[in-house]
């Protein structure tokens, strides 16, 4: 034990020298090379790195606005996606400390609009993504109006979740990431405090932390000074890809990389709350089975190169974000970008992590899996061949009250084809009797029967299960 402490002390000294001493210039050159993919006239990003609260590196690359030819700066405001969740969680914890609510409270106490699922759901289970509530974005992806096709709001999310007759799983039974949890928690903050989430977090978090460039996207029509526009890219080039919705709490934080570093200093020095809320924010709750859940209050508790890591990433429309803190080395990394261009190629953050986070001596097993998701059902090479006559039974029109959507299934060249309201088409690949996968996806389609009669189908995706569509007769009105 004494030897391990000595090794850790030596390692911390060496790591500090690596970033502060003669190799700092070389480190900066490597960082510049890693992020050289973000250069004008393309979209870009911001990176800020600090140790023990002191900024070691802060830089912006690329363009904030391609139409107006505005260069990205360290003051450009970028949306932080799910990095926002830790701020919503902190607001909930502050209200608990103020005696306004308890994490053990049942959600219907604050949101009576939700149906009775026959089992209690606590605010704690929502914070830790074990509530079983279905992810609203995955639900509307199955609807006729997916995200981006209309301006959704937090009340819309509540209405969507309230239409679901069941949960993904019993509360506390599984970790299953759901943005619905944090949208509804934002609504609870507002109902309990009597203030908007924006006003509450400005008073208790942003202002005390010195986060002068941070706010929430609560109105897509609002003018946000210095906002960077988000862009995706296809074979034709870049195109605007903004989060045109008034949904927040799960995401929606507008900020800068340097502001995020200020939050890390404020949060991990134990300043929020009185007494400090830090231990509460980092607290994890095991599943009902006793299996550890590494998701705390808006943060993932991981290990990387033997170091404990508090982290969250984010993605909303084409905005990308990452915020990390390594308590052993007191290292913070904040990354924000206004493009999704490098989702498949690598955005540079993995290389940066390898550069800055040196392996601690005497460390054991790694735990770096930010969001475990169920593996897709494999399509075997010998997947069943179903005769066209049998496939024909599945054809017809279907409608779901859960997501207010219609679809049609037809047969073409021996394959079942789903056609959506948008006219988008999806091929079904059989995996077993009455079970199919949508080709090249993780979406499972199971046809439902009552006795032997086909009555509908259900969709299961990584974040929602058993979203049902009823088969309708030609004489029935779809809506």
Steps between C-alpha positions, in 0.01 A plus 500: 500500500785741595687412178189563291454844661863586424456390138184708467675804645790462257255449214313820589827697505607355165157570348512860621845543347371352177234770467676791670866451426721480195260272310209747511591651162516151347168411658340812348638406157347153529163647605510738202573205271217291648247777443633614163194329348300803623626780280344792312300507280339197672307489831715463807509478874644613832737315731594607851725303738581584862682344792415592857278780373768665286447509124789334317355515150203675341449528128229529235518375141292526184188702430204584726275609212562392141240732345632816662863383505536542877812338644462278809636669811537400866192718567280327240198339665447131419229259617623234742250218437478250787784667688205717609360218715740560789365855536139381510606239756676765709181708499301201629759437773493866604121481537542188711745684724257790526235258626278548193506135389658162573668265254289221648181685398278324249481679164118527498524740793634758255379366165149360553451501123701177472297178497502257789749231403417287802846552649650811664765704315729714715684819404820315587424234239446774243834662587678167458316386182338200668141628495388300196342810342529481122732738318291771338733552202490130416121506526456792261752336265228236453233767450396692190680805642856413616727758662582782263166490318311706760588718799455274803486642853532357851118480537496305171750254647278454806202432275699249292624312808150510653362315193718196572301222667806324640866541594812362336565304821411506868655798682845423640529179301725623218706796387339625180593850389195717441495872428142507626633474856684831484234692306249402768749584778539848347121539515504386865767761582275767351182381671666466840713817495245722329779619269612404153794260482693784335434740789566238768831380355618856430440592865646190664752367245604721208550828688680352803725295269580801280345338191422828325449346155253227605123483462229259381342462157136532607370692197630422152396850389722673755809684379813360663804729459814323372317171439678257268273336241502118483580316178488144373656386173389279214619431147386851397688675778405666828142575595345669803397248767364688802293377798180680405307411814415647839593186691761542773625343820626192320701735278468861395787658695665780298855554618871518423786262573652743751164536679486121533843505663367759746219260586747218559698719740183611681344153510800287592626744762170430678360852478140437383261473793556551867625254610658380177289296259801330340466166676130496410571580133758220480289247687405189305213266580520128416228328302238292680720196438794663676692550175688829496366786289781744415265788410470753782307829485567605142853356498659172400751360748766325292868413509755570229868405514443410861362841591148561626310717256180706532370554150215568264483547126228670300344510154203712394434543129856562370641642824751280684637532853718331762583596859737291714665529840776276637513559877831320553688738270248787538478512121198643314428471128219694330423456130220659296443479125245624249527209260416130492736447206744285696256268678624199304859614440582608857475852633844508662390465862616138533849598378500796739406276791787264420737796484401665827388214724802293592451154643522496879724232653358199680158539341259224415215439262376778276138612495457731203166432337307828500164356401455123477223421256338167422668321213284466190353161436745343253373418154634156428613400156241224513216734600167333430367527147128569525287423193332801339160348575573511872658845483185631341320457833709784648408751229252774565455825693585555865440783746640583844322714757817495711693706245211620283645351185395296199700266280443251224671167437522367147671210325754566226728241339452262790580761766278686745526877471383753762387830349463792739282811476813680378526246214825368645535126443664233718575137417409231756743210547353186664675363810235255625128433481318837515827683581697727269774761508495818298799454271824667615353614832443396862123523464306180558147448368287228657158415358231442761227238499187432696473124491609454136362820357746778414390812689797736479871549547740655749828687466796461736802729471801555733297753706136392466331163518167370383355801316188349348325560169158341442418347166194665352240390253467689175159622617648661813608864512872528577452797728 
